[in-house]
C-alpha cells in the first residue's frame, strides 16, 4: 500500500516528479535556483509529497528486520 501511495501522491505531478524539484529547492540548486525562499505552503507541500516515501522506507526496514530476526531463530 505504501508503494502505491509513494508512486501516486509521492511523485505527482509526474513530469518531472514534484518532490524531486522540492528537494532540489531545499538543497539550494536545480530547477528552483534563484527563486524566492520556501514559504509555509512549500514546506507543507514537501511534507505532503514526502510522507508516503518515509512510510515506504520505514515499512521496508521493518520488513527486512522481521525476516532477519526470523532467519536467526
Biopython code that builds the backbone (N, CA, C, O; Angstrom):
import numpy as np
from Bio.PDB.StructureBuilder import StructureBuilder

atoms = [
    (1, "UNK", "N", (0.821, -1.186, 0.000)),
    (1, "UNK", "CA", (0.000, 0.000, 0.000)),
    (1, "UNK", "C", (0.870, 1.257, 0.000)),
    (1, "UNK", "O", (0.568, 2.231, -0.690)),
    (2, "UNK", "N", (1.964, 1.225, 0.788)),
    (2, "UNK", "CA", (2.852, 2.396, 0.826)),
    (2, "UNK", "C", (3.509, 2.638, -0.527)),
    (2, "UNK", "O", (3.760, 3.785, -0.896)),
    (3, "UNK", "N", (3.786, 1.581, -1.264)),
    (3, "UNK", "CA", (4.387, 1.735, -2.588)),
    (3, "UNK", "C", (3.416, 2.424, -3.539)),
    (3, "UNK", "O", (3.828, 3.262, -4.342)),
    (4, "UNK", "N", (2.153, 2.088, -3.460)),
    (4, "UNK", "CA", (1.150, 2.728, -4.312)),
    (4, "UNK", "C", (1.039, 4.212, -3.974)),
    (4, "UNK", "O", (0.984, 5.055, -4.869)),
    (5, "UNK", "N", (1.006, 4.530, -2.674)),
    (5, "UNK", "CA", (0.942, 5.934, -2.262)),
    (5, "UNK", "C", (2.183, 6.695, -2.714)),
    (5, "UNK", "O", (2.086, 7.841, -3.154)),
    (6, "UNK", "N", (3.339, 6.066, -2.606)),
    (6, "UNK", "CA", (4.579, 6.727, -2.996)),
    (6, "UNK", "C", (4.619, 6.997, -4.490)),
    (6, "UNK", "O", (5.088, 8.050, -4.922)),
    (7, "UNK", "N", (4.132, 6.057, -5.275)),
    (7, "UNK", "CA", (4.171, 6.219, -6.726)),
    (7, "UNK", "C", (3.082, 7.156, -7.251)),
    (7, "UNK", "O", (3.200, 7.673, -8.362)),
    (8, "UNK", "N", (2.033, 7.379, -6.472)),
    (8, "UNK", "CA", (0.979, 8.290, -6.927)),
    (8, "UNK", "C", (1.132, 9.656, -6.270)),
    (8, "UNK", "O", (1.554, 10.609, -6.925)),
    (9, "UNK", "N", (0.802, 9.764, -5.011)),
    (9, "UNK", "CA", (0.879, 11.044, -4.309)),
    (9, "UNK", "C", (2.316, 11.517, -4.160)),
    (9, "UNK", "O", (2.582, 12.716, -4.250)),
    (10, "UNK", "N", (3.236, 10.608, -3.935)),
    (10, "UNK", "CA", (4.634, 10.984, -3.718)),
    (10, "UNK", "C", (5.325, 11.539, -4.939)),
    (10, "UNK", "O", (6.266, 12.322, -4.806)),
    (11, "UNK", "N", (4.887, 11.158, -6.131)),
    (11, "UNK", "CA", (5.526, 11.635, -7.364)),
    (11, "UNK", "C", (4.700, 12.663, -8.127)),
    (11, "UNK", "O", (5.224, 13.312, -9.032)),
    (12, "UNK", "N", (3.433, 12.830, -7.791)),
    (12, "UNK", "CA", (2.566, 13.731, -8.556)),
    (12, "UNK", "C", (3.024, 15.178, -8.422)),
    (12, "UNK", "O", (3.493, 15.546, -7.344)),
    (13, "UNK", "N", (2.922, 16.003, -9.422)),
    (13, "UNK", "CA", (2.785, 15.693, -10.834)),
    (13, "UNK", "C", (4.026, 14.975, -11.336)),
    (13, "UNK", "O", (5.108, 15.123, -10.769)),
    (14, "UNK", "N", (3.871, 14.209, -12.381)),
    (14, "UNK", "CA", (4.864, 13.203, -12.728)),
    (14, "UNK", "C", (6.012, 13.661, -13.614)),
    (14, "UNK", "O", (7.042, 12.987, -13.650)),
    (15, "UNK", "N", (5.887, 14.763, -14.322)),
    (15, "UNK", "CA", (6.953, 15.127, -15.259)),
    (15, "UNK", "C", (7.391, 16.561, -15.042)),
    (15, "UNK", "O", (6.707, 17.453, -15.544)),
    (16, "UNK", "N", (8.455, 16.854, -14.350)),
    (16, "UNK", "CA", (9.287, 15.966, -13.533)),
    (16, "UNK", "C", (8.599, 15.717, -12.196)),
    (16, "UNK", "O", (7.683, 16.453, -11.830)),
    (17, "UNK", "N", (9.022, 14.697, -11.466)),
    (17, "UNK", "CA", (8.407, 14.441, -10.159)),
    (17, "UNK", "C", (8.519, 15.675, -9.261)),
    (17, "UNK", "O", (9.602, 16.233, -9.082)),
    (18, "UNK", "N", (7.404, 16.078, -8.714)),
    (18, "UNK", "CA", (7.318, 17.304, -7.932)),
    (18, "UNK", "C", (8.229, 17.259, -6.708)),
    (18, "UNK", "O", (8.876, 18.253, -6.379)),
    (19, "UNK", "N", (8.280, 16.125, -6.042)),
    (19, "UNK", "CA", (9.096, 16.021, -4.829)),
    (19, "UNK", "C", (10.571, 16.212, -5.164)),
    (19, "UNK", "O", (11.318, 16.771, -4.361)),
    (20, "UNK", "N", (10.997, 15.758, -6.334)),
    (20, "UNK", "CA", (12.398, 15.918, -6.724)),
    (20, "UNK", "C", (12.743, 17.405, -6.859)),
    (20, "UNK", "O", (13.803, 17.840, -6.408)),
    (21, "UNK", "N", (11.870, 18.165, -7.466)),
    (21, "UNK", "CA", (12.089, 19.605, -7.593)),
    (21, "UNK", "C", (12.134, 20.296, -6.245)),
    (21, "UNK", "O", (12.957, 21.185, -6.028)),
    (22, "UNK", "N", (11.257, 19.895, -5.337)),
    (22, "UNK", "CA", (11.249, 20.491, -3.990)),
    (22, "UNK", "C", (12.531, 20.140, -3.231)),
    (22, "UNK", "O", (13.083, 20.985, -2.526)),
    (23, "UNK", "N", (13.006, 18.902, -3.370)),
    (23, "UNK", "CA", (14.251, 18.517, -2.700)),
    (23, "UNK", "C", (15.434, 19.295, -3.259)),
    (23, "UNK", "O", (16.343, 19.664, -2.515)),
    (24, "UNK", "N", (15.428, 19.548, -4.570)),
    (24, "UNK", "CA", (16.481, 20.369, -5.163)),
    (24, "UNK", "C", (16.394, 21.803, -4.647)),
    (24, "UNK", "O", (17.417, 22.451, -4.423)),
    (25, "UNK", "N", (15.183, 22.289, -4.462)),
    (25, "UNK", "CA", (14.977, 23.641, -3.955)),
    (25, "UNK", "C", (15.525, 23.751, -2.537)),
    (25, "UNK", "O", (16.176, 24.740, -2.198)),
    (26, "UNK", "N", (15.265, 22.740, -1.706)),
    (26, "UNK", "CA", (15.776, 22.731, -0.335)),
    (26, "UNK", "C", (17.300, 22.690, -0.341)),
    (26, "UNK", "O", (17.945, 23.360, 0.465)),
    (27, "UNK", "N", (17.874, 21.904, -1.251)),
    (27, "UNK", "CA", (19.336, 21.785, -1.342)),
    (27, "UNK", "C", (19.977, 23.061, -1.887)),
    (27, "UNK", "O", (21.188, 23.244, -1.771)),
    (28, "UNK", "N", (19.169, 23.944, -2.481)),
    (28, "UNK", "CA", (19.689, 25.211, -2.957)),
    (28, "UNK", "C", (20.145, 25.221, -4.404)),
    (28, "UNK", "O", (20.899, 26.108, -4.804)),
    (29, "UNK", "N", (19.711, 24.268, -5.185)),
    (29, "UNK", "CA", (20.108, 24.238, -6.587)),
    (29, "UNK", "C", (19.036, 23.630, -7.449)),
    (29, "UNK", "O", (17.890, 23.473, -7.027)),
    (30, "UNK", "N", (19.413, 23.295, -8.646)),
    (30, "UNK", "CA", (18.494, 22.619, -9.551)),
    (30, "UNK", "C", (17.492, 23.549, -10.181)),
    (30, "UNK", "O", (17.794, 24.709, -10.462)),
    (31, "UNK", "N", (16.303, 23.043, -10.401)),
    (31, "UNK", "CA", (15.283, 23.757, -11.166)),
    (31, "UNK", "C", (14.808, 25.030, -10.477)),
    (31, "UNK", "O", (14.309, 25.938, -11.143)),
    (32, "UNK", "N", (14.951, 25.114, -9.162)),
    (32, "UNK", "CA", (14.402, 26.243, -8.436)),
    (32, "UNK", "C", (15.463, 27.238, -7.980)),
    (32, "UNK", "O", (15.160, 28.115, -7.172)),
    (33, "UNK", "N", (16.681, 27.132, -8.467)),
    (33, "UNK", "CA", (17.736, 28.038, -8.017)),
    (33, "UNK", "C", (17.423, 29.459, -8.476)),
    (33, "UNK", "O", (16.953, 29.688, -9.591)),
    (34, "UNK", "N", (17.699, 30.397, -7.587)),
    (34, "UNK", "CA", (17.480, 31.797, -7.903)),
    (34, "UNK", "C", (16.065, 32.283, -7.641)),
    (34, "UNK", "O", (15.793, 33.472, -7.811)),
    (35, "UNK", "N", (15.158, 31.411, -7.234)),
    (35, "UNK", "CA", (13.796, 31.825, -6.948)),
    (35, "UNK", "C", (13.665, 32.216, -5.483)),
    (35, "UNK", "O", (14.634, 32.146, -4.727)),
    (36, "UNK", "N", (12.498, 32.618, -5.095)),
    (36, "UNK", "CA", (12.238, 33.055, -3.729)),
    (36, "UNK", "C", (12.449, 31.910, -2.728)),
    (36, "UNK", "O", (12.473, 30.737, -3.101)),
    (37, "UNK", "N", (12.599, 32.277, -1.458)),
    (37, "UNK", "CA", (12.774, 31.276, -0.408)),
    (37, "UNK", "C", (11.478, 30.494, -0.231)),
    (37, "UNK", "O", (10.397, 30.969, -0.579)),
    (38, "UNK", "N", (11.603, 29.307, 0.307)),
    (38, "UNK", "CA", (10.431, 28.460, 0.515)),
    (38, "UNK", "C", (9.565, 29.035, 1.625)),
    (38, "UNK", "O", (10.061, 29.403, 2.690)),
    (39, "UNK", "N", (8.286, 29.105, 1.368)),
    (39, "UNK", "CA", (7.322, 29.569, 2.357)),
    (39, "UNK", "C", (6.658, 28.395, 3.049)),
    (39, "UNK", "O", (7.004, 27.236, 2.820)),
    (40, "UNK", "N", (5.697, 28.718, 3.901)),
    (40, "UNK", "CA", (4.995, 27.681, 4.665)),
    (40, "UNK", "C", (4.272, 26.699, 3.745)),
    (40, "UNK", "O", (4.259, 25.496, 4.008)),
    (41, "UNK", "N", (3.678, 27.202, 2.679)),
    (41, "UNK", "CA", (2.968, 26.331, 1.747)),
    (41, "UNK", "C", (3.927, 25.361, 1.051)),
    (41, "UNK", "O", (3.573, 24.210, 0.795)),
    (42, "UNK", "N", (5.137, 25.827, 0.749)),
    (42, "UNK", "CA", (6.132, 24.960, 0.110)),
    (42, "UNK", "C", (6.568, 23.849, 1.063)),
    (42, "UNK", "O", (6.732, 22.703, 0.646)),
    (43, "UNK", "N", (6.758, 24.182, 2.338)),
    (43, "UNK", "CA", (7.148, 23.156, 3.311)),
    (43, "UNK", "C", (6.026, 22.150, 3.525)),
    (43, "UNK", "O", (6.282, 20.956, 3.679)),
    (44, "UNK", "N", (4.774, 22.628, 3.535)),
    (44, "UNK", "CA", (3.643, 21.712, 3.628)),
    (44, "UNK", "C", (3.601, 20.788, 2.420)),
    (44, "UNK", "O", (3.292, 19.603, 2.545)),
    (45, "UNK", "N", (3.911, 21.335, 1.255)),
    (45, "UNK", "CA", (3.949, 20.545, 0.021)),
    (45, "UNK", "C", (5.012, 19.445, 0.106)),
    (45, "UNK", "O", (4.773, 18.316, -0.320)),
    (46, "UNK", "N", (6.181, 19.774, 0.655)),
    (46, "UNK", "CA", (7.241, 18.771, 0.853)),
    (46, "UNK", "C", (6.754, 17.694, 1.817)),
    (46, "UNK", "O", (6.974, 16.506, 1.584)),
    (47, "UNK", "N", (6.099, 18.104, 2.891)),
    (47, "UNK", "CA", (5.562, 17.144, 3.855)),
    (47, "UNK", "C", (4.524, 16.241, 3.194)),
    (47, "UNK", "O", (4.534, 15.026, 3.393)),
    (48, "UNK", "N", (3.632, 16.836, 2.410)),
    (48, "UNK", "CA", (2.576, 16.068, 1.756)),
    (48, "UNK", "C", (3.136, 15.049, 0.767)),
    (48, "UNK", "O", (2.702, 13.897, 0.752)),
    (49, "UNK", "N", (4.091, 15.463, -0.053)),
    (49, "UNK", "CA", (4.645, 14.561, -1.064)),
    (49, "UNK", "C", (5.729, 13.643, -0.505)),
    (49, "UNK", "O", (6.013, 12.603, -1.099)),
    (50, "UNK", "N", (6.338, 14.005, 0.620)),
    (50, "UNK", "CA", (7.415, 13.206, 1.185)),
    (50, "UNK", "C", (6.973, 12.141, 2.172)),
    (50, "UNK", "O", (7.672, 11.145, 2.360)),
    (51, "UNK", "N", (5.823, 12.337, 2.807)),
    (51, "UNK", "CA", (5.349, 11.383, 3.811)),
    (51, "UNK", "C", (5.172, 9.963, 3.274)),
    (51, "UNK", "O", (5.585, 9.023, 3.953)),
    (52, "UNK", "N", (4.584, 9.755, 2.098)),
    (52, "UNK", "CA", (4.468, 8.369, 1.608)),
    (52, "UNK", "C", (5.832, 7.694, 1.446)),
    (52, "UNK", "O", (5.962, 6.493, 1.683)),
    (53, "UNK", "N", (6.850, 8.467, 1.043)),
    (53, "UNK", "CA", (8.193, 7.891, 0.888)),
    (53, "UNK", "C", (8.779, 7.509, 2.244)),
    (53, "UNK", "O", (9.439, 6.476, 2.359)),
    (54, "UNK", "N", (8.546, 8.325, 3.271)),
    (54, "UNK", "CA", (9.047, 7.985, 4.608)),
    (54, "UNK", "C", (8.392, 6.712, 5.137)),
    (54, "UNK", "O", (9.059, 5.857, 5.720)),
    (55, "UNK", "N", (7.073, 6.594, 4.927)),
    (55, "UNK", "CA", (6.367, 5.382, 5.350)),
    (55, "UNK", "C", (6.853, 4.156, 4.581)),
    (55, "UNK", "O", (6.998, 3.080, 5.161)),
    (56, "UNK", "N", (7.105, 4.307, 3.287)),
    (56, "UNK", "CA", (7.605, 3.193, 2.480)),
    (56, "UNK", "C", (8.982, 2.747, 2.980)),
    (56, "UNK", "O", (9.227, 1.548, 3.113)),
    (57, "UNK", "N", (9.863, 3.676, 3.253)),
    (57, "UNK", "CA", (11.201, 3.339, 3.759)),
    (57, "UNK", "C", (11.103, 2.653, 5.111)),
    (57, "UNK", "O", (11.796, 1.665, 5.354)),
    (58, "UNK", "N", (10.243, 3.169, 6.002)),
    (58, "UNK", "CA", (10.062, 2.553, 7.323)),
    (58, "UNK", "C", (9.501, 1.138, 7.197)),
    (58, "UNK", "O", (9.921, 0.241, 7.928)),
    (59, "UNK", "N", (8.562, 0.930, 6.284)),
    (59, "UNK", "CA", (7.971, -0.402, 6.087)),
    (59, "UNK", "C", (9.007, -1.384, 5.549)),
    (59, "UNK", "O", (9.040, -2.541, 5.969)),
    (60, "UNK", "N", (9.849, -0.932, 4.627)),
    (60, "UNK", "CA", (10.895, -1.806, 4.085)),
    (60, "UNK", "C", (11.887, -2.189, 5.167)),
    (60, "UNK", "O", (12.290, -3.349, 5.256)),
    (61, "UNK", "N", (12.286, -1.229, 5.991)),
    (61, "UNK", "CA", (13.223, -1.511, 7.090)),
    (61, "UNK", "C", (12.596, -2.508, 8.066)),
    (61, "UNK", "O", (13.261, -3.457, 8.482)),
    (62, "UNK", "N", (11.332, -2.311, 8.438)),
    (62, "UNK", "CA", (10.657, -3.236, 9.358)),
    (62, "UNK", "C", (10.543, -4.622, 8.752)),
    (62, "UNK", "O", (10.722, -5.622, 9.447)),
    (63, "UNK", "N", (10.245, -4.688, 7.458)),
    (63, "UNK", "CA", (10.129, -5.966, 6.749)),
    (63, "UNK", "C", (11.452, -6.713, 6.753)),
    (63, "UNK", "O", (11.482, -7.915, 7.017)),
    (64, "UNK", "N", (12.529, -6.030, 6.467)),
    (64, "UNK", "CA", (13.858, -6.651, 6.444)),
    (64, "UNK", "C", (14.260, -7.104, 7.841)),
    (64, "UNK", "O", (14.780, -8.207, 8.007)),
    (65, "UNK", "N", (14.024, -6.265, 8.847)),
    (65, "UNK", "CA", (14.363, -6.642, 10.219)),
    (65, "UNK", "C", (13.571, -7.859, 10.676)),
    (65, "UNK", "O", (14.109, -8.721, 11.370)),
    (66, "UNK", "N", (12.300, -7.937, 10.296)),
    (66, "UNK", "CA", (11.470, -9.073, 10.668)),
    (66, "UNK", "C", (12.037, -10.376, 10.102)),
    (66, "UNK", "O", (12.122, -11.382, 10.806)),
    (67, "UNK", "N", (12.423, -10.349, 8.828)),
    (67, "UNK", "CA", (12.931, -11.570, 8.207)),
    (67, "UNK", "C", (14.337, -11.905, 8.673)),
    (67, "UNK", "O", (14.699, -13.081, 8.710)),
    (68, "UNK", "N", (15.128, -10.928, 9.024)),
    (68, "UNK", "CA", (16.458, -11.218, 9.598)),
    (68, "UNK", "C", (16.290, -11.867, 10.956)),
    (68, "UNK", "O", (16.981, -12.836, 11.270)),
    (69, "UNK", "N", (15.380, -11.344, 11.768)),
    (69, "UNK", "CA", (15.130, -11.922, 13.085)),
    (69, "UNK", "C", (14.552, -13.332, 12.955)),
    (69, "UNK", "O", (14.933, -14.229, 13.707)),
    (70, "UNK", "N", (13.636, -13.532, 12.004)),
    (70, "UNK", "CA", (13.034, -14.836, 11.797)),
    (70, "UNK", "C", (14.076, -15.850, 11.318)),
    (70, "UNK", "O", (14.041, -17.011, 11.726)),
    (71, "UNK", "N", (14.993, -15.423, 10.463)),
    (71, "UNK", "CA", (16.027, -16.314, 9.951)),
    (71, "UNK", "C", (17.041, -16.691, 11.013)),
    (71, "UNK", "O", (17.630, -17.770, 10.945)),
    (72, "UNK", "N", (17.256, -15.831, 11.989)),
    (72, "UNK", "CA", (18.249, -16.124, 13.025)),
    (72, "UNK", "C", (17.710, -17.069, 14.095)),
    (72, "UNK", "O", (18.490, -17.628, 14.866)),
    (73, "UNK", "N", (16.390, -17.261, 14.158)),
    (73, "UNK", "CA", (15.808, -18.163, 15.168)),
    (73, "UNK", "C", (15.772, -19.562, 14.698)),
    (73, "UNK", "O", (15.315, -20.445, 15.423)),
]
sb = StructureBuilder()
sb.init_structure("model")
sb.init_model(0)
sb.init_chain("A")
sb.init_seg("    ")
for serial, (resi, resn, name, xyz) in enumerate(atoms, 1):
    if name == "N":
        sb.init_residue(resn, " ", resi, " ")
    sb.init_atom(name, np.array(xyz, "f"), 0.0, 1.0, " ", f" {name:<3s}", serial, name[0])
structure = sb.get_structure()
